[in-house]
Each structure stands twice: as structure tokens, then as C-alpha cells.
Amino acid sequence: MSSNFSAANAPALDPASQAELQKFLEQENSKARIQSQIHTFTQLCWDKCISSIGNRLSNNEEACLTNCVERFLDTSIYIVKRLESQQHH
């Protein structure tokens, strides 16, 4: 998702309000990207780990899902920290 927001789109806003709105839109776009990633990895982990649908997860399925989710979280945290460090340089 990309934002097409510019000063021309909101001529009635003062520069501080425009900057605040731009920041808000960027945050919302980031949230949308994260939600999309969560959906993608949920589907990937489900497809990888669940062999059949029943009343309960097997021990192997549960362990696989836990490991898959933990790797996703580890990777996401790494990426966020990496992006933050790049923004500060």
C-alpha cells in the first residue's frame, strides 16, 4: 500500500497538521502491511503444520505451529529493528 497524500491533497491544513496526517497515514499503512504478513504467515504455518482437521491438534502439529510462529516473530522483530537502524542513519 502506498499513500498518495501530498500537500496539494489537503490545502486547508497547516504544515504541522499535514505532517501529523502524513505520519498517521504511514502508521496505518504499516499496520496494514503487518496484518497482511500475519495473514500470510498464519496460512503458511497452517498449511505446513496441520495434516488433518480434528477435535484437537496433535502434539506434533502443536509443536510445529509453535515453532513456525516463533520463527515468524523472530524474523519480524529482526526486520523491524533492521529497518529502524537504517532510518536512523
C-alpha positions as CSV (number, residue, x, y, z in Angstrom):
1,M,0.0,0.0,0.0
2,S,1.3,3.4,-0.8
3,S,-0.1,6.8,0.2
4,N,-0.7,9.4,-2.4
5,F,-1.1,12.1,0.3
6,S,0.6,15.4,-0.5
7,A,0.2,19.0,0.5
8,A,-1.9,19.5,-2.6
9,N,-4.4,16.9,-1.4
10,A,-5.1,18.9,1.8
11,P,-4.6,22.6,1.1
12,A,-6.7,23.7,4.1
13,L,-4.3,22.0,6.6
14,D,-1.3,23.9,8.0
15,P,2.1,22.3,7.6
16,A,2.1,20.8,11.2
17,S,-1.3,19.2,10.6
18,Q,-0.2,17.9,7.2
19,A,2.9,16.4,8.8
20,E,0.8,14.8,11.5
21,L,-1.6,13.4,9.0
22,Q,1.2,12.1,6.8
23,K,2.7,10.3,9.9
24,F,-0.7,8.9,10.8
25,L,-1.2,7.6,7.2
26,E,2.3,6.0,7.3
27,Q,1.5,4.3,10.6
28,E,-1.8,3.0,9.3
29,N,-0.1,1.7,6.1
30,S,2.5,-0.1,8.3
31,K,-0.3,-1.7,10.4
32,A,-2.0,-2.9,7.2
33,R,1.3,-4.4,6.0
34,I,1.8,-6.2,9.3
35,Q,-1.8,-7.5,9.2
36,S,-1.1,-8.8,5.7
37,Q,2.1,-10.5,6.8
38,I,0.3,-12.1,9.8
39,H,-2.4,-13.5,7.5
40,T,0.3,-14.8,5.1
41,F,2.3,-16.5,7.8
42,T,-0.8,-17.9,9.5
43,Q,-1.7,-19.5,6.3
44,L,1.8,-20.8,5.7
45,C,2.1,-22.2,9.2
46,W,-1.3,-23.8,9.0
47,D,-0.5,-25.4,5.6
48,K,2.9,-26.6,6.8
49,C,1.8,-28.0,10.2
50,I,-1.8,-29.2,10.0
51,S,-2.3,-32.5,8.3
52,S,-5.9,-33.1,9.1
53,I,-8.7,-31.2,10.9
54,G,-10.0,-32.8,14.1
55,N,-11.1,-32.0,17.6
56,R,-7.6,-31.4,18.8
57,L,-4.2,-30.6,17.5
58,S,-1.7,-33.5,17.7
59,N,1.4,-32.9,19.7
60,N,3.5,-32.7,16.5
61,E,1.1,-30.2,15.0
62,E,1.1,-28.0,18.1
63,A,4.9,-28.1,18.3
64,C,5.2,-27.3,14.6
65,L,2.7,-24.3,14.9
66,T,4.6,-23.0,17.9
67,N,7.9,-23.2,16.2
68,C,6.6,-21.7,13.0
69,V,5.0,-18.8,14.8
70,E,8.1,-18.2,16.9
71,R,10.3,-18.1,13.8
72,F,7.9,-15.6,12.2
73,L,8.0,-13.4,15.3
74,D,11.8,-13.7,15.5
75,T,12.1,-12.7,11.8
76,S,9.6,-9.9,12.1
77,I,11.4,-8.4,15.1
78,Y,14.7,-8.7,13.3
79,I,13.3,-6.9,10.2
80,V,11.7,-4.1,12.3
81,K,15.0,-3.5,14.2
82,R,16.9,-3.5,10.9
83,L,14.6,-1.0,9.3
84,E,14.7,1.2,12.4
85,S,18.5,1.2,12.3
86,Q,18.5,2.1,8.6
87,Q,16.1,5.0,9.3
88,H,18.5,6.5,11.9
89,H,21.4,6.6,9.5
